[in-house]
Amino acid sequence: MPLLDGTVAVVTGAARGIGRAIALGFAREGARLALIDLEEGAAAQTAREIRELGGEAESFGLDVGRRGDCDAVATAVAAKLGAVSVLVNNAGITRRTSITGDARTVSEDWDAILAVNLSGAFNVTHAFLPALRANRGRIVNIASIQSFVHLPVPTSIAYTASKHGVLGMTRALAAELGKEGVRVNAIGPGIIETNINADTRSKRPEAWAKLIEHTPLGRPGEPDDIVGPAVFLASDMSRFMTGSIVMVDGGYRTI
């Protein structure tokens, strides 16, 4: 039997990259998907692909930084797909801005990154919390290797801070919701080739090469490398795990 058979799962940032890969992987394991993304058209394309493969998926446009809109989408998801039992908080952005740079730009980028990466994860979790509590659900937060270390790529203070926050929120939620059977875990991707780091790869190849050199497996990860851990944490295979982070970093933190 598929590991997520009959599950209704929400994936944010599902239009591309890690979110898209997780959505497709969940569909293969029998989940019915609500794909959420600011880019509604791209999310709709992923949903169509899942349906063409025999799965069930609906797409929803959402800026996760807008709390009221998250509540409205939660209502719409319940109407179309039923009660949610799995939530993957994947939506995230980054901007490379130095703290010593233009004051207005630094402040705007800080606010934007924290609004999506940290407050957005909170907003979506809070919106779907009644269903997750009722179904003894599972929350999977996409943290980062930067939940622990600051990579040798400068000007990522806001991103690093946001991902530290995601890990802290994961542990706090796990402690608070465990008695109700809600499990909350995180995944810490390492150097994964996605659109979020495309600028670094194209404009700073020497910095990218340095990151790969530090990775024992000697290659960058791919979005599909996150799918197995996500399925594991969303399924009963991890039924006695909560408050944990599964690192998928090619060994980066070992050296």
C-alpha positions as CSV (number, residue, x, y, z in Angstrom):
1,M,0.0,0.0,0.0
2,P,1.3,3.5,-0.8
3,L,2.7,5.2,2.3
4,L,0.4,8.2,2.1
5,D,-2.7,6.5,0.8
6,G,-5.8,8.6,1.5
7,T,-3.9,11.5,3.0
8,V,-4.7,15.1,2.2
9,A,-1.5,17.0,2.1
10,V,-0.7,20.7,1.6
11,V,2.6,21.7,0.1
12,T,3.5,25.4,0.0
13,G,6.0,26.7,-2.6
14,A,4.8,23.8,-4.7
15,A,5.3,25.4,-8.1
16,R,8.9,24.6,-8.6
17,G,12.1,23.2,-7.0
18,I,11.9,21.3,-3.7
19,G,8.1,21.9,-3.3
20,R,7.3,20.6,-6.7
21,A,9.4,17.5,-6.2
22,I,7.8,16.8,-2.8
23,A,4.3,17.2,-4.3
24,L,5.0,14.8,-7.1
25,G,6.5,12.3,-4.6
26,F,3.6,12.5,-2.3
27,A,1.2,11.9,-5.2
28,R,3.1,8.8,-6.1
29,E,2.5,7.6,-2.5
30,G,-1.2,8.1,-2.8
31,A,-1.7,11.6,-1.2
32,R,-4.3,14.0,-2.5
33,L,-2.5,17.3,-2.9
34,A,-3.3,21.0,-2.3
35,L,-0.5,22.9,-4.1
36,I,0.0,26.4,-2.8
37,D,2.2,29.0,-4.3
38,L,2.4,32.7,-5.0
39,E,2.8,31.8,-8.7
40,E,-0.6,30.2,-9.1
41,G,-0.2,29.4,-12.8
42,A,3.0,27.4,-12.2
43,A,1.3,25.6,-9.3
44,A,-1.6,24.8,-11.6
45,Q,0.8,23.3,-14.1
46,T,2.2,21.0,-11.4
47,A,-1.3,20.0,-10.4
48,R,-2.2,19.2,-14.0
49,E,0.9,17.0,-14.2
50,I,-0.1,15.1,-11.1
51,R,-3.6,14.6,-12.5
52,E,-2.2,13.4,-15.8
53,L,-0.2,10.8,-13.9
54,G,-3.4,9.5,-12.2
55,G,-3.2,11.5,-9.0
56,E,-5.5,14.1,-7.4
57,A,-4.3,17.7,-7.0
58,E,-5.7,21.2,-6.8
59,S,-3.8,24.5,-6.9
60,F,-4.2,27.6,-4.9
61,G,-2.6,31.0,-5.2
62,L,-1.4,32.4,-1.9
63,D,1.1,34.9,-0.4
64,V,1.9,33.1,2.8
65,G,2.9,36.3,4.4
66,R,-0.8,37.4,4.4
67,R,-2.4,35.8,7.4
68,G,-6.0,36.4,6.5
69,D,-5.4,34.9,3.1
70,C,-4.0,31.8,4.6
71,D,-7.2,31.3,6.6
72,A,-9.3,31.7,3.4
73,V,-7.2,29.2,1.5
74,A,-7.5,26.7,4.4
75,T,-11.2,27.0,4.0
76,A,-11.0,26.5,0.3
77,V,-8.8,23.4,0.6
78,A,-11.2,21.8,3.0
79,A,-14.1,22.4,0.6
80,K,-12.3,20.9,-2.4
81,L,-10.2,18.1,-0.8
82,G,-11.4,17.5,2.7
83,A,-9.6,17.7,6.1
84,V,-5.8,18.1,5.9
85,S,-3.6,15.7,7.8
86,V,-0.1,16.6,6.3
87,L,1.4,20.1,5.9
88,V,4.7,20.8,4.3
89,N,5.9,24.4,4.9
90,N,8.3,24.8,2.0
91,A,7.7,28.3,0.7
92,G,10.8,30.4,0.9
93,I,12.8,33.3,-0.7
94,T,16.2,34.8,-0.3
95,R,17.9,38.0,-1.2
96,R,21.6,38.7,-1.0
97,T,21.8,42.1,0.8
98,S,24.7,43.2,3.0
99,I,23.9,44.6,6.4
100,T,26.3,47.5,5.6
101,G,24.5,48.3,2.4
102,D,21.7,50.7,1.6
103,A,19.6,51.0,4.8
104,R,16.3,51.0,3.1
105,T,17.1,48.0,1.0
106,V,18.5,46.0,3.9
107,S,15.4,46.7,6.0
108,E,13.0,45.8,3.1
109,D,14.8,42.6,2.3
110,W,14.9,41.6,6.0
111,D,11.1,42.1,6.3
112,A,10.3,40.3,3.0
113,I,12.4,37.2,3.9
114,L,11.2,36.9,7.4
115,A,7.6,37.4,6.2
116,V,7.8,34.4,3.9
117,N,10.3,32.1,5.4
118,L,9.3,32.3,9.1
119,S,6.0,34.2,9.5
120,G,4.7,32.5,6.4
121,A,5.3,29.0,7.9
122,F,3.6,30.2,11.1
123,N,0.6,31.7,9.2
124,V,0.0,28.5,7.2
125,T,0.4,26.3,10.2
126,H,-2.0,28.3,12.2
127,A,-4.6,28.3,9.4
128,F,-4.5,24.5,9.1
129,L,-4.1,23.8,12.8
130,P,-7.7,22.8,13.5
131,A,-7.6,20.1,10.9
132,L,-4.2,18.9,11.9
133,R,-5.2,18.6,15.5
134,A,-8.4,16.8,14.6
135,N,-6.5,14.3,12.4
136,R,-3.4,13.9,14.6
137,G,-1.5,15.3,11.6
138,R,2.1,15.7,10.6
139,I,3.9,19.0,9.9
140,V,7.1,19.0,7.9
141,N,9.0,22.2,7.9
142,I,11.7,22.8,5.3
143,A,14.6,24.4,7.3
144,S,18.1,24.5,6.0
145,I,21.7,23.8,6.6
146,Q,21.7,27.5,7.5
147,S,19.6,26.6,10.5
148,F,23.0,25.6,12.0
149,V,25.8,27.3,10.0
150,H,26.4,30.4,8.0
151,L,27.7,29.3,4.7
152,P,30.7,31.0,3.2
153,V,28.4,33.1,1.0
154,P,28.1,36.6,2.4
155,T,25.0,38.8,2.6
156,S,22.5,36.1,3.8
157,I,21.8,37.4,7.3
158,A,18.0,37.5,6.9
159,Y,17.9,34.0,5.3
160,T,20.1,32.5,8.0
161,A,18.1,34.1,10.7
162,S,14.8,32.9,9.2
163,K,16.0,29.3,8.9
164,H,17.2,29.3,12.5
165,G,13.7,30.5,13.4
166,V,12.1,27.7,11.4
167,L,14.0,25.1,13.4
168,G,13.1,26.8,16.7
169,M,9.5,26.9,15.7
170,T,9.6,23.2,14.7
171,R,10.8,22.3,18.2
172,A,8.4,24.5,20.0
173,L,5.4,23.2,18.0
174,A,6.5,19.6,18.6
175,A,6.6,20.2,22.4
176,E,3.2,21.9,22.4
177,L,1.3,19.7,20.1
178,G,2.7,16.3,20.9
179,K,0.1,15.4,23.5
180,E,-2.5,15.8,20.8
181,G,-0.7,13.4,18.5
182,V,0.5,16.1,16.1
183,R,4.1,15.4,15.0
184,V,6.3,18.3,13.8
185,N,9.7,17.7,12.2
186,A,12.0,19.5,9.8
187,I,14.3,18.7,6.9
188,G,17.6,20.5,6.5
189,P,18.6,20.6,2.9
190,G,22.2,21.4,2.1
191,I,23.4,22.6,-1.2
192,I,20.5,21.9,-3.5
193,E,20.3,23.1,-7.1
194,T,17.1,25.2,-7.2
195,N,15.9,28.5,-8.5
196,I,16.7,30.1,-5.1
197,N,20.4,29.8,-5.7
198,A,20.5,30.1,-9.5
199,D,22.0,33.6,-9.2
200,T,24.9,32.3,-7.1
201,R,25.6,29.5,-9.6
202,S,25.6,31.7,-12.6
203,K,27.3,34.9,-11.2
204,R,29.6,33.4,-8.6
205,P,30.7,30.0,-9.9
206,E,33.8,30.1,-7.6
207,A,31.6,30.4,-4.5
208,W,29.4,27.6,-5.7
209,A,32.4,25.4,-6.4
210,K,33.7,26.0,-2.9
211,L,30.4,24.8,-1.4
212,I,30.5,21.6,-3.5
213,E,34.2,21.0,-2.5
214,H,33.1,21.1,1.1
215,T,30.4,18.5,0.5
216,P,31.8,15.0,1.1
217,L,29.5,13.4,-1.6
218,G,31.1,15.8,-4.1
219,R,27.9,17.0,-5.8
220,P,25.0,19.4,-5.2
221,G,21.7,17.9,-4.2
222,E,18.7,17.8,-6.4
223,P,15.1,18.5,-5.4
224,D,14.3,14.8,-5.7
225,D,16.8,14.1,-2.9
226,I,14.4,15.7,-0.5
227,V,11.4,13.6,-1.4
228,G,12.3,10.4,0.4
229,P,12.9,12.2,3.8
230,A,9.7,14.2,3.3
231,V,7.6,11.0,2.6
232,F,9.3,9.4,5.7
233,L,8.4,12.3,8.0
234,A,4.8,12.5,6.6
235,S,4.1,8.8,7.0
236,D,3.7,6.4,9.9
237,M,7.3,5.2,9.2
238,S,8.4,8.1,11.5
239,R,5.5,7.7,14.0
240,F,7.8,8.1,17.1
241,M,9.6,11.1,15.8
242,T,8.8,14.7,16.6
243,G,10.9,17.8,17.1
244,S,13.7,16.4,14.9
245,I,15.5,17.7,11.9
246,V,16.6,15.3,9.2
247,M,19.7,16.7,7.5
248,V,20.0,16.1,3.7
249,D,23.3,17.9,3.1
250,G,25.6,15.4,1.4
251,G,27.6,15.3,4.6
252,Y,28.4,19.1,4.6
253,R,28.3,19.4,8.4
254,T,30.6,16.5,9.0
255,I,33.7,18.5,8.0
